[in-house]
Amino acid sequence: MSFVHLLSRGKQFVVDVGADVTLECEFYTDDFNLFDNPILWRKIQLTERTQMNMMGNLMEPFSATTRFKVSFAPQPPRYVLTLSISG
């Protein structure tokens, strides 16, 4: 049995139209495998829920816009998933 400790806290961003935003999800775990435990971002808007990525790969229609970039930095036991959105 492994533990996962999420370090990122919920945040609210208020930005101008066209501004860039970087979101991070940071966690610690003693036993992590990206294939057994895929990490993903979800876009939620009103009642719509859309998965944005699978592991480090963006899904359509997000990958076609070139506005989004997902990166994953594994430094066991610390892991950081980042989503960058360009205006």
N, C-alpha and C positions, 0 to 999 in steps of 0.2 A: 504494500500500500504506500502510495506517495502523497505528498502534500503539495498544495499550490497556494501561494500567498500572493494575492493581487495587490500591487502597490499603487496603481493609478486610481485616482479618485474621480468621481463624476465631475464634469466641468461643463460650463455653459459658455459658448463663444458668441460674442456679438461683434460682427465685422462689417465693414463697408462692402458693397457690391464690387466684385473684382479683386478683393483682398485674398492673400494666400493664408492658408491655415494648415497647421501640422498637429495631428492627433497621435498620442502615444498610448500604448497599452503595455505596461511593465509588470512582470511577475517573476516570482522565484519558485522553483520547484526542484526536487531532488532527483526526479526521474522523468525526463521529457523526451518524447518522440513525435516529431512534426507529422508523421504519417498516421500515427495512432491517435493523436490529439490535434487535429487541424485547427488553426486559428483563423478566424474570419471577422471581417467588418460587415455590419448590416446597416443599410440606409433605411431609416424609419421616418415616414412622412405621413401624418394623419393615420389612416388605417393601412397604408401600403408598407410592406416589409420586403426589402430586396437585398439579397446577398451580393456583396461587392467583390469579394475575392475568395479564392480557395488557396490556402497557404500563402505563398508569395505572388500568386498570379491573379491579376485583375480579370474580372469577367465582363462580358458585354452587357450593357452598352458602355460601361465605364472605361474599358481599355481603349475603345475607339476615339474617345474625346481627347486623350493625352493630357487631361487636366489632373489625373490621379496617379499617384505612385505609391506602391506598397513596398516596404522593406522590413526585413526580419533580421535582428542582431542577436544571435545566440552566444552568450558568454556564461555557460553554466556555472552556477545555478541561476543566473540572472538572464532573462530573455526580454527583448523589447520589440514589439510590432508597431510600426509607424505607418500612418496614412497621411500623405501630403496632398493637399488640394490646392492647385494654382488657380488664380482668378481668371 
